[in-house]
Amino acid sequence: MITAHTLLLGIPIGSPAGFTHNHASITRWQHHRNRLGQSRWMLDRHNDTEHLSLLTPEPTP
């Protein structure tokens, strides 16, 4: 995931920028083409764990 962020956002290698993420989180990218025909990647969602809130823990005996 960190490699994709670095590549798609154009962050220089060795930059102090960083990303954190939780296990089972969702990161979503969207690919857009603007009116000039230029292609752009946009980070739509990062470290989204909302889907995990639907899980309920099993009761312990």
C-alpha positions as a Markdown table, in Angstrom:
| # | Residue | x | y | z |
|---|---|---|---|---|
| 1 | Met | 0.0 | 0.0 | 0.0 |
| 2 | Ile | 2.8 | 2.5 | 0.8 |
| 3 | Thr | 4.4 | 1.8 | -2.6 |
| 4 | Ala | 1.1 | 2.5 | -4.4 |
| 5 | His | 0.6 | 5.8 | -2.4 |
| 6 | Thr | 4.1 | 6.9 | -3.2 |
| 7 | Leu | 3.8 | 6.1 | -6.9 |
| 8 | Leu | 0.2 | 7.4 | -7.5 |
| 9 | Leu | 0.6 | 10.6 | -5.5 |
| 10 | Gly | 4.0 | 11.3 | -7.0 |
| 11 | Ile | 5.8 | 11.5 | -3.7 |
| 12 | Pro | 9.6 | 11.5 | -4.1 |
| 13 | Ile | 11.5 | 8.4 | -2.8 |
| 14 | Gly | 13.0 | 9.1 | 0.5 |
| 15 | Ser | 10.4 | 11.8 | 1.4 |
| 16 | Pro | 9.6 | 12.1 | 5.1 |
| 17 | Ala | 5.9 | 11.7 | 4.2 |
| 18 | Gly | 4.3 | 8.5 | 5.5 |
| 19 | Phe | 1.1 | 6.7 | 5.9 |
| 20 | Thr | -0.4 | 4.6 | 8.6 |
| 21 | His | -3.0 | 1.9 | 8.2 |
| 22 | Asn | -4.9 | -0.7 | 10.2 |
| 23 | His | -5.2 | -4.4 | 9.4 |
| 24 | Ala | -8.2 | -5.1 | 7.1 |
| 25 | Ser | -8.6 | -1.5 | 6.2 |
| 26 | Ile | -9.7 | -0.5 | 2.7 |
| 27 | Thr | -7.9 | 2.0 | 0.5 |
| 28 | Arg | -9.6 | 3.1 | -2.7 |
| 29 | Trp | -8.1 | 4.9 | -5.7 |
| 30 | Gln | -10.1 | 6.4 | -8.6 |
| 31 | His | -8.6 | 6.9 | -12.0 |
| 32 | His | -9.9 | 10.1 | -13.8 |
| 33 | Arg | -9.4 | 11.7 | -17.1 |
| 34 | Asn | -9.9 | 15.5 | -17.2 |
| 35 | Arg | -11.3 | 17.6 | -20.0 |
| 36 | Leu | -7.8 | 18.0 | -21.4 |
| 37 | Gly | -7.4 | 14.2 | -21.7 |
| 38 | Gln | -4.9 | 14.1 | -18.8 |
| 39 | Ser | -5.0 | 11.0 | -16.6 |
| 40 | Arg | -5.0 | 11.5 | -12.8 |
| 41 | Trp | -5.2 | 9.1 | -9.8 |
| 42 | Met | -7.2 | 10.4 | -6.9 |
| 43 | Leu | -7.1 | 8.9 | -3.4 |
| 44 | Asp | -10.8 | 8.4 | -2.5 |
| 45 | Arg | -10.5 | 6.5 | 0.7 |
| 46 | His | -7.6 | 5.6 | 3.0 |
| 47 | Asn | -7.5 | 3.4 | 6.1 |
| 48 | Asp | -11.3 | 2.9 | 6.0 |
| 49 | Thr | -12.4 | 0.4 | 8.7 |
| 50 | Glu | -16.1 | 1.2 | 8.7 |
| 51 | His | -16.9 | -2.3 | 7.3 |
| 52 | Leu | -15.4 | -3.8 | 10.5 |
| 53 | Ser | -18.0 | -2.1 | 12.7 |
| 54 | Leu | -20.6 | -4.5 | 11.3 |
| 55 | Leu | -18.9 | -7.4 | 12.9 |
| 56 | Thr | -20.0 | -8.4 | 16.3 |
| 57 | Pro | -17.8 | -10.3 | 18.7 |
| 58 | Glu | -18.9 | -13.8 | 19.6 |
| 59 | Pro | -20.0 | -14.2 | 23.2 |
| 60 | Thr | -17.5 | -16.0 | 25.4 |
| 61 | Pro | -18.9 | -19.0 | 27.3 |
